[in-house]
Amino acid sequence: MLHFAEILLGEGAAAEARYAFAAALTLHPHLPRARDALADKP
C-alpha cells in the first residue's frame, strides 16, 4: 500500500494517495513515511 500511495502521489492523485497511506497505516501503524504524508496538509 505504501508503494501504491507513492505512485499515486507521482500521478498527482493526492486524495487517493492519502487514502492509500491511511490503509498502509492500518496494516503497519508505525510507518514513518505514511505518518508524515498524512500529517502534511495538501
Long-range contacts (C-beta under 8 A, 24 or more apart in sequence): 1-27, 2-31, 2-33, 2-34, 5-34, 5-37, 9-37, 14-42, 15-42, 18-42
